[in-house]
Amino acid sequence: MKNAILTAVAASLSLVAATGCSEYGGGAVTVPEVTFILDASSETSGAADTGDTILPVGNLRGRVVMTNAPQLPLLVSSGAAIKDAEVCAAVDVPDERLMVGANGGVSNVFVYLPKKPKGSRPAEAAGETMIFDQKNCRFYPHTMIVPVNRTVRVLSGDAVAHNTHTYPSKNNAVNSGVAPNDREGKLEIVYGKSESVPLAVKCDYHAWMNAWHLPLDHQFGAVTSEAGEFEIADLPVGTHSFIVWHEAARGNFVERKLEVEIKEGETTELQIDFAAASLQEL
């Protein structure tokens, strides 16, 4: 198709040159400005498809550490006299607002870029459904990053009713009951927009139940493990400014702008110190 269009244009120009067509100015021949329109099936590069030049990449690996962390009492003690105690107080439930391991690693810390960096590879297509569960009146997981437009299926392993209530800033809120022992996940949550900070998820039936979701429209985020470790792959080379967010930090930010340099083909390693003095009152 492209060759046919170029051939037709060339033929038209040859005719103008030969005849000195008057509509282009009389005796003198003037060649008109020509715009070449290529067939839509012509080849284009990957960079043109994304609008960005794909840059070389590196990785980030790190650990969030706290020394002299306070030890919080149990959120719920086994046998406590609370609502639906036969289920909710069947086992000890820790206070997940601050979980620090024996080696000082802080779990449930969000480390992420506030927006997709220029030159980054396209985000992966929608993947498998994510699971958000509850057992003994506790959400599992307590913290999760949710890709935009990915389905989150809400399950329950409890013989009592719950509800799932989200508190987003940019997405539509969800406030729906969850039937006892629902292992099918009749309630599904889909976040259509990225959020700038994690949003709270609560159960209105059991006020102590709390979790955090962070919808992102890119793949450059992670949540720390029980050892306080995290890893983010395929970051474009250059210096990036990360948000480090935790629910127990004063103002919720461990770091608002953590500058990290990423080098081509290398894994940048760092330790993020989360000072106990920067905790809000727990």
C-alpha positions as CSV (number, residue, x, y, z in Angstrom):
1,M,0.0,0.0,0.0
2,K,2.8,2.4,0.9
3,N,4.6,1.8,-2.4
4,A,1.3,2.3,-4.4
5,I,0.8,5.7,-2.7
6,L,4.4,6.9,-3.4
7,T,4.2,5.7,-7.0
8,A,0.9,7.7,-7.5
9,V,2.5,10.8,-6.0
10,A,5.6,10.5,-8.2
11,A,3.4,10.1,-11.3
12,S,1.5,13.3,-10.4
13,L,4.7,15.3,-10.0
14,S,6.0,14.0,-13.3
15,L,2.8,15.2,-15.0
16,V,3.1,18.6,-13.4
17,A,6.6,19.0,-14.6
18,A,5.8,18.0,-18.1
19,T,2.7,20.2,-18.6
20,G,3.4,23.3,-16.5
21,C,-0.1,23.2,-15.3
22,S,-1.6,26.7,-14.9
23,E,-3.3,26.0,-11.6
24,Y,0.2,26.1,-10.1
25,G,1.0,29.6,-11.4
26,G,1.0,29.8,-15.2
27,G,4.1,29.4,-17.3
28,A,6.6,28.7,-14.4
29,V,6.3,25.2,-12.9
30,T,5.8,25.1,-9.2
31,V,6.0,21.8,-7.4
32,P,3.3,21.6,-4.7
33,E,4.1,20.7,-1.1
34,V,3.3,17.0,-0.7
35,T,2.4,15.1,2.5
36,F,3.2,11.4,2.3
37,I,0.5,9.3,4.0
38,L,1.7,5.9,4.9
39,D,-0.5,2.8,5.2
40,A,-1.5,2.0,8.8
41,S,0.0,-1.4,8.4
42,S,3.5,0.0,7.9
43,E,6.1,-0.9,10.5
44,T,6.6,1.2,13.6
45,S,9.1,0.9,16.4
46,G,8.2,-0.2,20.0
47,A,9.3,3.3,21.2
48,A,6.8,4.9,18.9
49,D,4.0,2.7,20.2
50,T,4.7,3.7,23.8
51,G,5.5,7.3,23.2
52,D,8.8,6.9,25.1
53,T,12.3,5.8,24.2
54,I,12.9,2.6,26.2
55,L,15.9,3.2,28.4
56,P,18.3,0.5,29.8
57,V,17.3,-0.8,33.2
58,G,18.6,-1.8,36.6
59,N,17.2,-3.2,39.8
60,L,16.6,-2.0,43.4
61,R,16.9,-4.2,46.4
62,G,16.6,-2.9,50.0
63,R,15.6,-3.4,53.6
64,V,13.7,-1.2,56.0
65,V,15.2,-1.4,59.6
66,M,14.2,-0.1,63.0
67,T,16.3,-0.3,66.1
68,N,14.8,-0.2,69.6
69,A,11.3,-0.7,68.3
70,P,8.5,-0.7,70.8
71,Q,6.7,-4.0,71.5
72,L,3.0,-3.6,71.0
73,P,0.6,-5.7,73.0
74,L,-1.7,-8.2,71.2
75,L,-4.5,-6.6,69.3
76,V,-6.8,-9.5,70.4
77,S,-5.9,-12.1,73.0
78,S,-7.2,-15.6,72.7
79,G,-10.4,-16.0,74.8
80,A,-11.0,-12.2,75.0
81,A,-14.6,-11.1,75.6
82,I,-15.2,-9.4,72.2
83,K,-17.9,-9.5,69.5
84,D,-18.0,-13.0,67.8
85,A,-15.4,-14.2,70.3
86,E,-15.8,-17.9,69.2
87,V,-14.2,-16.9,65.9
88,C,-12.4,-13.5,66.5
89,A,-10.8,-14.5,69.8
90,A,-10.0,-18.1,68.9
91,V,-6.3,-17.3,68.5
92,D,-4.0,-14.4,69.5
93,V,-4.1,-11.6,66.9
94,P,-1.0,-9.3,66.7
95,D,-1.2,-5.5,66.3
96,E,-0.1,-5.2,62.7
97,R,0.3,-1.4,62.9
98,L,4.0,-2.2,63.7
99,M,5.6,-5.5,62.9
100,V,9.3,-5.7,63.6
101,G,11.3,-8.9,63.3
102,A,14.1,-10.1,65.6
103,N,16.7,-8.6,63.1
104,G,15.0,-5.2,63.1
105,G,13.3,-5.7,59.7
106,V,10.0,-3.8,59.5
107,S,7.3,-5.5,57.5
108,N,4.3,-3.9,55.6
109,V,6.3,-0.8,54.4
110,F,5.3,0.5,51.0
111,V,8.2,1.6,48.7
112,Y,7.1,3.0,45.4
113,L,7.4,5.6,42.7
114,P,4.5,8.1,42.7
115,K,4.2,7.9,38.9
116,K,5.5,5.9,36.0
117,P,8.9,7.2,34.9
118,K,9.6,8.2,31.4
119,G,11.5,5.6,29.4
120,S,10.1,2.7,31.5
121,R,8.9,-0.5,30.0
122,P,5.2,-0.9,29.6
123,A,3.3,-2.4,32.5
124,E,2.4,-6.0,32.3
125,A,-1.1,-6.8,31.0
126,A,-3.8,-7.7,33.5
127,G,-2.8,-10.9,35.3
128,E,-4.5,-13.4,37.6
129,T,-7.1,-12.3,40.1
130,M,-5.7,-11.3,43.4
131,I,-7.0,-12.7,46.7
132,F,-7.9,-10.6,49.8
133,D,-8.9,-13.0,52.6
134,Q,-9.9,-12.9,56.2
135,K,-9.5,-15.4,59.0
136,N,-10.1,-15.1,62.8
137,C,-11.3,-11.5,62.0
138,R,-8.0,-10.5,60.5
139,F,-7.3,-9.4,56.9
140,Y,-4.8,-11.3,54.8
141,P,-2.6,-9.7,53.5
142,H,-2.5,-6.7,55.7
143,T,-0.8,-4.7,53.0
144,M,-0.9,-5.1,49.2
145,I,-0.1,-3.3,46.0
146,V,-2.9,-3.7,43.4
147,P,-2.3,-3.0,39.7
148,V,-5.0,-0.7,38.3
149,N,-7.8,-2.7,36.7
150,R,-6.8,-5.9,38.3
151,T,-9.6,-7.8,40.0
152,V,-9.3,-8.4,43.8
153,R,-11.6,-11.2,45.0
154,V,-12.7,-10.9,48.6
155,L,-12.9,-14.2,50.5
156,S,-13.7,-15.2,54.1
157,G,-12.7,-18.2,56.2
158,D,-14.8,-17.1,59.1
159,A,-18.1,-18.5,60.2
160,V,-19.4,-15.0,61.0
161,A,-20.3,-12.2,58.6
162,H,-17.9,-9.4,57.7
163,N,-18.0,-6.4,55.5
164,T,-15.3,-4.8,53.4
165,H,-15.2,-1.0,53.4
166,T,-12.6,0.9,51.4
167,Y,-11.6,4.5,51.9
168,P,-10.0,5.7,48.6
169,S,-9.3,9.3,47.4
170,K,-9.6,8.8,43.7
171,N,-11.6,5.6,43.2
172,N,-15.1,4.7,44.1
173,A,-15.5,3.4,47.6
174,V,-16.7,-0.1,48.3
175,N,-18.9,-1.0,51.3
176,S,-20.3,-4.5,51.0
177,G,-21.1,-7.4,53.2
178,V,-19.2,-10.7,53.0
179,A,-21.1,-13.8,53.9
180,P,-19.7,-16.4,56.4
181,N,-17.3,-18.9,54.9
182,D,-17.4,-17.4,51.4
183,R,-14.6,-19.2,49.6
184,E,-15.9,-18.2,46.1
185,G,-15.4,-14.5,46.5
186,K,-18.7,-13.1,45.5
187,L,-17.4,-9.6,46.2
188,E,-14.8,-8.3,43.8
189,I,-12.9,-5.0,43.9
190,V,-11.4,-3.3,40.9
191,Y,-9.5,0.0,41.3
192,G,-9.7,2.0,38.1
193,K,-7.3,4.8,39.1
194,S,-3.9,5.0,40.8
195,E,-3.8,6.4,44.3
196,S,-1.0,8.7,45.6
197,V,-0.9,6.9,49.0
198,P,-2.3,3.6,50.4
199,L,-6.0,3.5,51.2
200,A,-7.5,2.0,54.3
201,V,-9.7,-1.1,54.2
202,K,-11.9,-1.8,57.2
203,C,-14.6,-4.1,58.5
204,D,-17.4,-2.1,60.1
205,Y,-18.6,-5.2,62.0
206,H,-15.3,-5.7,63.8
207,A,-13.7,-2.2,64.3
208,W,-10.2,-3.5,64.9
209,M,-9.9,-5.1,61.5
210,N,-7.7,-3.0,59.2
211,A,-5.7,-3.4,56.0
212,W,-4.1,-1.2,53.3
213,H,-4.3,-1.3,49.5
214,L,-2.2,0.8,47.1
215,P,-3.5,0.8,43.5
216,L,-0.7,1.7,41.0
217,D,-0.8,2.1,37.2
218,H,2.8,0.9,36.9
219,Q,5.0,-1.9,38.3
220,F,7.5,0.1,40.3
221,G,6.4,-0.6,43.9
222,A,6.8,-3.2,46.6
223,V,5.8,-4.0,50.1
224,T,8.4,-5.2,52.6
225,S,8.4,-8.8,53.8
226,E,8.6,-10.1,57.4
227,A,12.3,-9.5,57.2
228,G,11.9,-5.9,56.1
229,E,13.1,-6.7,52.6
230,F,11.9,-5.5,49.2
231,E,12.9,-5.6,45.5
232,I,11.8,-3.6,42.5
233,A,13.0,-4.7,39.0
234,D,13.6,-3.1,35.6
235,L,13.8,0.5,36.7
236,P,15.1,2.9,34.0
237,V,18.6,4.1,34.6
238,G,18.9,7.4,36.3
239,T,17.9,8.9,39.7
240,H,14.4,8.2,41.0
241,S,12.5,9.7,43.9
242,F,10.7,7.0,46.0
243,I,7.9,7.3,48.5
244,V,8.5,5.2,51.7
245,W,5.1,4.9,53.5
246,H,4.1,3.1,56.7
247,E,0.9,3.4,58.7
248,A,2.7,3.9,62.0
249,A,5.0,6.6,60.9
250,R,4.3,10.2,62.0
251,G,2.4,11.6,59.0
252,N,2.6,8.1,57.5
253,F,5.8,8.9,55.6
254,V,9.2,7.3,56.5
255,E,10.6,9.2,53.4
256,R,8.7,11.5,51.1
257,K,11.4,11.7,48.5
258,L,14.1,9.0,48.8
259,E,16.6,9.7,46.0
260,V,18.1,6.5,44.5
261,E,20.4,6.2,41.5
262,I,19.8,3.2,39.2
263,K,22.7,2.0,37.0
264,E,22.4,-0.1,33.9
265,G,22.5,-3.8,34.5
266,E,23.2,-3.4,38.2
267,T,21.2,-4.0,41.4
268,T,21.4,-1.0,43.7
269,E,21.2,-2.1,47.3
270,L,20.3,0.2,50.3
271,Q,19.1,0.1,53.8
272,I,16.3,2.5,54.9
273,D,16.5,3.4,58.5
274,F,13.1,3.9,60.1
275,A,13.7,5.7,63.4
276,A,11.6,4.6,66.4
277,A,11.5,8.3,67.3
278,S,9.5,9.1,64.1
279,L,6.6,6.8,65.1
280,Q,3.2,8.3,65.9
281,E,1.6,7.5,69.2
282,L,0.5,3.9,69.1
